[in-house]
Amino acid sequence: MKKRVVWIILAIVALILCTGGGVYLIFFHRWPTPEVDAISVEQSGPMEELAPAEFAPDDWPWWRGPTCDGIAAEQEVPVRWSPTENVIWQAEVPGRGHASPTVVGDRVFLATADEEAKVQSVLCYDRSSGKQLWKTDVHRGHFEKKVHKDASHAAPTVACDGTRVFAAFLNDRKIWLTALDLDGEQLWQTDTGPFNSWFGYGASPAVYRSLVIVAADHSGGGFLAAVHRKSGKIAWRAKRPEFDSYASPRIVHVAGRDQLLISGCEMLAGYSPDTGKMLWSAEGTAELTVGTAALHDDLVVASGGYRSHAETRTLCVRADGSGEIVWKSDAWIYSTSILSLEGHFYAVTDNGKLYCWEAETGKETWTAKLDGGFSASPTLAGGHIYLSSENGKTFVFKPNPEKYELVAENQLGDEMFASPTICGNRIYLRVAHYDEDRRREVLYCIGTP
């Protein structure tokens, strides 16, 4: 028996040596992926210039809201709710996902996945009543064999330009971007590039002028890809380092030009959203990051969590092209995005440690400890910050740079990974309930009746 075991081990070692480590990849679900090619705007050729995305002040058209920073338009929304208080409507959500609701016009859009049937879909609800208007299946089969226990097969939030809905999914080891019209009919579907999954995929698409931009950082050779909103053709694709990371791209106008900001892969970087050319980078954060970069004037701050060989986890960089590191912190802000408001940054760690920093100096003005784990990002509305924990509790507190000032704690359901969407005097929450062994998701619309 012992000899047999020894021969099996020797055979495995020999096979690993002969295949250059391919067996190791199979055992640990690290399948080799083909190297992605860069595509320049010159190679793609000229494309039709499209009108800007159209949405109203009381819409929430994509991840982190209209201004991509988690700050809602000025409005009044409840600070307290319960299953029987301030619930305007609730709607069943088939499947499972971590994508946040997208609200444009009279509709609410949501990505979801049926893990048993292996179907990835986009849902549409009536904004006023919660009635499901349509469900479009985007992919069938070819799910990843393994995703992280805190991940899902429908994590990216969809984007809407007022005419089309854009959904990004990992399927068949590729990142697909699909465009639907407002009635759920598929307009086009584009394979943006291969993806070597470790935990799954979570980066939400960003709309910029005539383009939709996706990020796909992974150890097989990551990339940024810009796709034309109307045709689905790739306008440019830029290579990224060979690291796993999950941050969403954010596009801002800073230091006199438009920049695409993204953290992860042990750096914080700015790219030209028109061409994909890197404008600057600074070493820092971690290999794996999830949160979206925050901005104060020309200062960009981002953080990371795991596999860090850099000196620090939270990094503040001047986005003028110099790559100047203004300040650092050892805080690990892995899953959630940092909120920037009136000269201060507010952030929460995965295990509930809340920070407030001066934006210019990085001075820690206060910290607090909240109960629960956190994956959802903070949202500001009506003079309050809304922060939901993984166990379904939403903390509401004032953005006071001098102290933590709790206003309310609201328990709804048993689980919450999606970030709150707040617009039009309503709060939209994607919540999971556990009824004995059965898990079900519900989309809640919270407001004052």
N, C-alpha and C positions, 0 to 999 in steps of 0.2 A: 504493500500500500504506500509506504514511504517513498519507494523508488518511483512509483507511478506519479506521485505528487511532484517529485523532483523533476521528472521528465516533462511534466506539463509546464512547470515553471520555466525550464530551459527552452521549451518550444515557444512559449510566449515571448521570452526575451529575444530569441532568435528572430521571431516574426517582427518584433518592434524594431530591431536593428535593420532588418531587410526592408521594412516599409517606411523607414525614416520617422517612426513614432506614430504611424497611422493607427495602430491598435490602441495606443494610449488615448488617442482622440476618441476612438469608439467607446472605450470603457468610461470615459469621463464626459461623454456627450460634447466633445469639442471637434465637431466635424470640420474638415478643411474646407475653405471657401475659395473660389477663384478670386484673384486680385482684381479689384475694380479699376477701370481705366478712367483717368481724368478726361473731362469733355469741356472744351473751351467754347465761349460764345461765338468765336469765329468758325469753329467746326459745326456748330448747330445752325448758324446762319440767322438772318433777320427773322423776327417774329412779329406778329400783329400786336400793336400797342392797344391795350384794353383800358376801359374806363376804370377809375378807382372802385374799390369795394364799396357797396352801398349798405348802410345800416343806420338806424335811428339812434338818438342819444340814449334811449332806454333799452337798447339791445346789448347782447353779450355775444359777439360773433366768433370768438375763438378762445384758445387757452389764455388765461389770465385777463380776459376782458378786452374792451376796445383799445386801451392804451398798453396792453400786454404787461401790466404791472400789478394786477390784482386790486386796482382802485376803481370802484364803481362811481358812476355819475352821482351828483348830489341828489339825495332822495331820502324819504323816510321809510324805514323798514322796522319790523318788530325786533326787539332784543330778547323776547321771551316767547317760547312756544312749547307745546307738548303734543302727544297724539290726539288730544281733544281741544287744543287751544291754538288759534291762529293758523289752522290748516285750511287753505282755500280748496285744494284738491290733492288727491293722491292717485297714482297710476302704477299698475304692475309693470315691472320691467322683465321681459323674458331673458333668460341667460344671466350672465355675470360680466362685470367690467368695472374698471376704475376711471373711465373717461368721465369728465365733468359735463353737465348739460351746456349746450350752445343754444342761444335764444336769438332769433332774428325774425322781425315782423310778427306774425301771429303763430309762429311755430317754435317748437323746442326739439332739438336734434340730439341724439345720443347714440354712441357706439356700444355694442354689446356682443357677447359671444356665448353660444351654447356649447359648453365644453363636452357634453355627452354626445351630441350629434355632430360636433366639430363644424359649426357654422358661425361665421363672423358676419355681423349685420349692422345696419344703421336704422335707427328707429326715429319716427317723427310723431310728435304729440301736438294737439291743439293747445295753444298757450293759455287760453281762457278757461278751458274745461278739463284739460288733461286727457281728453279722448285720444287714443292712438289712431293716427291718420293713415300711416303706412309703415311697413317693415320691408327693407330691401336686403336680401342676402347677397353679400359681396364675395365671400369665399366659402367653399365647401371642402372639408378635408384638409390634409397636409398641415395639421397643427404641430407645434413643437411638442416633442415627447416630454419635455420638462420645462417648467417655468418656476420661478421662485414662489414660495408659499404666499408671499405678500404681493405677488404680481398677478396679472390676468392676461387673457388673450385679446382684450379690448381695453388697453390702457390709454392710448392717445386720444385726446379730445378732438372732435371734428372741428373744422373751420368752415365758415360760410361767407361768401363774398356778396351775398344778396341775390345771386342768381344760381350759384352752384354750391353744393356741399362737398367738402373734401375730407376723405377718411383715409388714414394711414394704418395699415395692418402688417404684421409679420406673418407670412404664410409661405409654406414650401421653401423656407430658408431664404426668403427674399423680402424686401420692404416694398410693398405695393401701395401706390397712391391712386385712389379711385375718386372720380367726380360723378356726383348725382345731380339731377335737377331738383327743384323744390317739391316735385311730386314723386321723387324716389326712383326715377328712371336713370339707368346708368348712361353717362355720356362718354366716358373713356376710362381706361385703367392702364397704369404704367408701372412696369417693373423698374424701380429706381436703382436697384443694385442688390447684391447678395448680403446676407447677414448671418453671422455666426453667433447664435444665441447662447448665453450663459444663464441669464435670469429671465429672458423674455425681451419685450420691446416696449418703450414708453414715451418716446419723444413725439410731441404734438406738432402738426404742420403749421407753418407761419405764412401768412399772405403778405406779399410785397409787390406793389404795382401790378404787372401782368403775370406774376409768378406765384407759385406755391413752393415753399422750401421745406425740405425734410432733412433731419439729421439722423445718421445711422452709425454711431461709434461702436466698433466691435473689434475683437482681437484678430479677426481675419483680415483686417484692413478697412477702416471706416471711411465714411464719406459724407459730404453735404451735397444735396442735389436740388436744383431748381427746375420746376416743371411749369410749362405754360398753362395758364388757367383754362384756356379755351380748347387748345388742341391736345393737351396731354403730352406734348413733346418735351424731352429734356433740353433745357436751355443751357445749362452748365452743370458740371459735376466736379467737385474738388475732393482730393484725397485728404483723409485725416489719419492721425497716428493709429497704430494697431493696438488699441486698448478698448476694454469694455467700458461703456458709459451710457447714460440714459437721459441726459439733459435735453430740453427743447430749445431750439434756436429762438432768439428774440431780436427783432429789428428795431433800431432806434435812430434818431438823428442826434448825433453828439459830436462835439469838436468839429463842427462845420460840415459834416458829411453823414450820409446814411451808413450805418454799420450793422452787421449781423454779429451779435454777441453770443458766445457759447463757452461753457466751462466743461471740464472733464479731460481725461487723457493726460492728467498732471499738468494742465495749463489752463489759463484763461486767455481767450483770443477774440480778436475782432476781424471780420471778413467784409469784403465788398459784396453786398447782396445783388449787385448788378452782374458781377463776373465770377464770384467765388474766390477771388484773390485774397490771401491773408494780408491784413493791414498791419497787425501787430500781435504779439503774444507775450505772456509773462508766465514764468514757471511758478506753479503753486496749485492749490486745492489738491484733489486726489485723482487717482485713476478713475474711480467710479463716482460720478455725481448724478443727481437726478434733478435738483432744483434749477429754476431758471434765473439767470443773472438779474441783479437789481441795479438801478442807476440813480445817482444824485449828481446833478450838474454834469461834469465830465468824469465823475468817479464811478467805476463799475465794481461791484462787489459780488463775489460768488463763493460757494463753499462746496465741500465734498465729504465723503465718508470713508470708504474702504480702499485698501491696497495703495496707500500713499507712501511714496518715497520722497516726497517733497518736504520742505521744512515746516510747512504750515498747512492748515485745512481751509481757513477762511482768508480770502485775499481781496484787497482793495487796490485797484489799478487805475491810473489816469489814462483815459481812452483817447489821448491826443496823438497816438502813434509812437510815443516814446517808450511805452511799456513800463513806465515808472511805477513801482510798487509803493503806495502811499502808506498803507498799514497792513498788519497781519493779526490773526487771532488763531489760537489753537482749537477753537470751538468746531465741532463736527456738525454741520447742517447738511445732512445727506439727502433725505427724501423730499423735504419741503423747500419752497422758494422763500427768499428773503423779501420783506416788504419795506419799501423806501417811502418815508413821509416826513416832510418839513425838517430836513436836516438830520434825520435819524433813521437807522435801520432796525427793524424788528424781525426776529428770527426764532425758530423753535427747533430743537434737536428731535431725533426720532424717539427719544425716551422722555420728552416733555420738558426739557430745560429751556426756558424762555429768556432771550437776551434783548437788550436795547443798547445800541452803540451810537455814538456821535459819528455822523457820516464823514466829516472832514478828518477826524483824528483816530477813530476807532476806539475811543474811550468808552468803557463799559459803564453805563449810567445805572443800570440795575439788572438783576436777574430774578427769575421766579421759577418755581417747580410746579408743573401741572400733572395731574393724574393721567395715566394712559400712554400709549404709543401714538406717534403722529406720522402720517404720510400725506395728508391734505395740506395745501398751502393756505396761508392767511389771506383774507379778503377784507378790504376796508369799504364801509358803506355807512352813511348817516352818522358819521363821527365816531364809529366804533369799529374795532377789528374783530372779525369772526374767524374762529380757529376750531376746526373739528378734529376730534381724536378718532383713533381706529375703533374704539368701543362705542361710537355713536353719540358722544357728548360734544356739543359745540360750546366753547367758551367765548363769551362776548366781553371785551374789555376796552377801555379807553386808550388811545395812543398818547399816553402821557410820558414824556421823556424823563420825568423825575421819579416815577414809581409805577409799579404794577397796580392797576385800578380795575378790579373785576366788577362787571356789571351784572352778568347772569351766566348760569350754566343750564344748558338745555339738553336733556336726554331724548333721543329719538332712535328707536331701533336698537340693534346690537352691534352694528359694524358700519364704518364709514371710511372709505379711502379716497373717494372723489372730493375735490375741493368745492366749496360753496360757490354757486353762481348767483349774483345779486344784480337785478336790473328791473326797471319799471315798478319799483316799490314791492318787489317780490323776491323771495329767497328760494332757490331751487336746490334741493338736496337729494343726492342719490344714496339711499340707505339700504342696508341688508337686515333682514329679520331672520332669526332662527326659531323655527317652530319644531321643537324636539330635534330630529335629525334632518329636517328639511330647511334648506336655505332659500329665501326668496328676496328679490330686490324690489324696492318701491321708489318711485320718483315723487317727491313731495314738493308742493308749491306752498310756501309759507308767506302769509301777509295778513294785514288787518282787514277783516271782512267788511 
